[in-house]
Amino acid sequence: MLVHPDDRGKLAAVIDDCIKNPGKIVTVQFRHKKKIGGYCYLESVGMNLLDVPGVKGIVVNTRDITERKLVEDELRSAKKKPKK
């Protein structure tokens, strides 16, 4: 419920890929609901290390990329504006 409805399928597919392919690095960008309302953009990188002794888990690093996404959107919009 915290993932934007339009991103749930993409996130589920990446999680499935991670589970089925131990050792493969997977990356996904998605929108996550904030406590105060609205969404932020997150990027997660994960790897299935369930078969690795001493780890036996799925390791995921996530970072907030909201600022980067907003700048990218602004650049795309600027490119679409007609030149004077």
C-alpha positions in Angstrom: 0.0 0.0 0.0 3.0 2.3 0.3 4.1 1.8 -3.3 2.4 3.9 -6.0 -0.2 1.8 -7.8 1.5 2.4 -11.2 4.8 1.1 -9.8 3.6 -2.1 -8.0 3.9 -4.4 -11.0 7.4 -3.3 -11.9 8.5 -3.7 -8.3 6.9 -7.1 -8.0 8.7 -8.2 -11.2 12.1 -7.1 -9.9 11.5 -8.8 -6.5 10.5 -12.0 -8.4 13.7 -11.7 -10.5 15.8 -11.3 -7.4 14.3 -14.4 -5.7 14.7 -16.6 -8.8 18.2 -15.5 -9.7 20.5 -15.7 -6.6 23.7 -13.6 -7.0 22.1 -11.3 -9.6 22.1 -7.6 -8.8 18.7 -6.1 -9.5 17.7 -2.4 -9.5 14.4 -0.7 -9.5 13.0 2.9 -9.2 9.6 3.5 -7.7 7.4 5.9 -5.9 6.9 5.5 -2.2 4.1 7.1 -0.1 5.4 9.6 2.5 3.9 9.9 6.0 3.0 13.5 5.4 1.3 12.7 2.1 2.5 12.6 -1.5 5.2 10.4 -2.9 9.0 10.4 -3.0 11.1 8.5 -5.6 13.3 5.7 -4.3 15.9 3.6 -6.0 16.6 0.1 -4.6 19.5 -2.2 -5.5 19.3 -5.7 -4.2 20.9 -9.1 -4.3 19.7 -12.6 -3.2 22.3 -13.9 -0.9 20.2 -16.6 0.7 22.7 -19.3 -0.3 25.7 -17.4 1.1 26.8 -18.6 4.6 26.9 -15.8 7.1 24.4 -13.8 5.1 21.5 -16.0 4.3 19.2 -13.2 3.2 18.3 -10.7 0.5 20.4 -7.6 0.9 18.8 -4.3 -0.3 20.1 -0.8 -0.3 17.6 2.0 -1.0 18.1 5.7 -1.5 15.9 8.7 -2.1 16.3 10.0 -5.6 13.4 12.5 -5.5 15.6 15.6 -6.3 17.3 13.8 -9.2 13.9 12.8 -10.7 12.5 16.4 -10.4 15.6 17.8 -12.1 15.3 15.2 -14.9 11.7 16.1 -15.4 12.6 19.8 -15.6 15.3 19.1 -18.2 12.8 17.1 -20.3 10.3 19.8 -20.1 12.8 22.4 -21.1 13.8 20.4 -24.2 10.2 20.2 -25.3 9.6 23.9 -25.2 9.8 25.5 -28.7 12.8 27.8 -29.3 12.1 31.5 -29.9 
